[in-house]
């Protein structure tokens, strides 16, 4: 059974910083990409940043230059460093693991974390 467990959300003032972490646990053979999505109230879930294994990160235009995604391939963990936070960054942030295989011949699957709340407010 694969689990993605997020941590690091919270309340921060505009201009502040937060670091989100997401650890994938279970008998994992490989992961094609890990990333972060967010969903604000009344809005659709949107991509924030994604990092393919061995590739370069991609960011939403709204966070480019302020957010940095990184991965620890040994720990199957993905991080999101967020600086210069704005009220419009307020949302539930979800970790995503795509192309996750439990064995070399196993089918790739997609997994989601439970979400962590980020609130940017004075």
C-alpha positions as CSV (number, residue, x, y, z in Angstrom):
1,X,0.0,0.0,0.0
2,X,1.4,3.4,-1.0
3,X,0.8,6.4,1.1
4,X,1.8,10.0,0.5
5,X,2.0,12.0,3.7
6,X,2.3,15.8,3.6
7,X,3.5,18.2,6.2
8,X,4.5,21.8,6.6
9,X,1.3,23.8,5.9
10,X,0.0,26.5,8.2
11,X,-0.8,30.2,8.6
12,X,1.7,32.7,7.4
13,X,1.6,36.5,6.8
14,X,1.9,37.9,3.3
15,X,5.6,38.0,2.2
16,X,6.3,35.0,4.5
17,X,7.7,31.6,3.7
18,X,6.7,28.0,4.1
19,X,8.2,24.6,3.2
20,X,6.0,21.7,2.4
21,X,7.2,18.1,2.5
22,X,5.7,14.9,1.1
23,X,7.0,11.5,1.7
24,X,5.9,8.5,-0.3
25,X,6.0,5.2,1.6
26,X,5.4,1.6,0.7
27,X,7.1,-0.9,-1.5
28,X,7.9,1.5,-4.4
29,X,10.0,0.5,-7.3
30,X,10.0,3.7,-9.2
31,X,8.2,7.1,-9.6
32,X,8.1,9.0,-12.9
33,X,7.3,12.4,-11.4
34,X,6.3,14.0,-8.2
35,X,4.6,17.3,-7.8
36,X,2.3,19.7,-6.0
37,X,-1.2,20.8,-6.9
38,X,-3.5,23.2,-5.0
39,X,-7.1,23.9,-4.8
40,X,-8.6,27.1,-3.5
41,X,-12.2,27.4,-2.3
42,X,-14.6,27.4,-5.3
43,X,-11.8,26.7,-7.7
44,X,-10.5,23.7,-9.6
45,X,-7.4,21.9,-8.6
46,X,-4.4,23.4,-10.4
47,X,-0.8,22.4,-11.0
48,X,1.7,24.3,-8.9
49,X,5.0,22.5,-9.7
50,X,6.1,19.1,-11.0
51,X,9.5,17.5,-11.1
52,X,10.1,14.5,-13.4
53,X,12.6,12.0,-12.3
54,X,15.9,13.1,-13.7
55,X,14.3,16.0,-15.4
56,X,13.8,19.7,-14.9
57,X,11.0,21.2,-12.8
58,X,8.0,22.9,-14.3
59,X,6.1,25.7,-12.5
60,X,2.8,27.4,-12.9
61,X,3.3,31.0,-14.1
62,X,1.8,32.3,-10.9
63,X,4.5,30.8,-8.7
64,X,7.6,30.9,-10.9
65,X,10.4,32.7,-9.2
66,X,8.8,32.3,-5.7
67,X,8.4,28.6,-5.3
68,X,11.1,25.9,-5.7
69,X,10.4,22.2,-6.0
70,X,13.0,19.6,-5.1
71,X,13.2,15.8,-4.6
72,X,15.1,13.4,-2.5
73,X,15.1,10.3,-4.7
74,X,16.4,8.0,-1.9
75,X,13.7,9.0,0.4
76,X,10.9,9.3,-2.2
77,X,10.2,12.7,-0.9
78,X,9.3,15.9,-2.6
79,X,9.6,19.4,-1.2
80,X,8.0,22.8,-2.1
81,X,9.8,25.8,-0.8
82,X,7.5,28.8,-1.0
83,X,8.7,32.4,-0.4
84,X,7.1,35.8,-0.9
85,X,3.7,34.2,-0.3
86,X,0.6,36.1,-1.3
87,X,-3.0,35.8,-0.1
88,X,-3.9,34.3,-3.5
89,X,-1.6,31.4,-2.6
90,X,-4.1,30.3,0.0
91,X,-5.3,26.8,-0.8
92,X,-5.1,23.2,0.1
93,X,-1.9,21.8,-1.3
94,X,-1.8,18.2,-2.6
95,X,1.2,16.1,-3.2
96,X,1.1,13.9,-6.3
97,X,3.2,10.9,-7.4
98,X,2.7,9.9,-11.1
99,X,3.9,6.9,-12.9
100,X,4.5,5.0,-9.6
101,X,5.4,1.4,-10.1
102,X,5.4,-1.2,-7.3
103,X,7.6,-3.6,-9.4
104,X,9.5,-3.5,-12.6
105,X,6.6,-5.0,-14.6
106,X,3.8,-3.5,-12.6
107,X,1.5,-0.9,-14.1
108,X,2.1,2.8,-13.4
109,X,-0.3,4.4,-11.1
110,X,-1.1,7.9,-9.7
111,X,-1.3,8.7,-6.0
112,X,-2.4,11.7,-4.0
113,X,-1.7,12.9,-0.5
114,X,-4.5,14.0,1.8
115,X,-3.7,17.7,1.4
116,X,-2.3,20.3,3.7
117,X,-3.8,23.8,4.2
118,X,-1.7,26.9,3.4
119,X,-3.3,30.2,4.5
120,X,-1.7,33.5,3.7
121,X,-3.3,36.3,5.7
122,X,-2.4,39.2,7.9
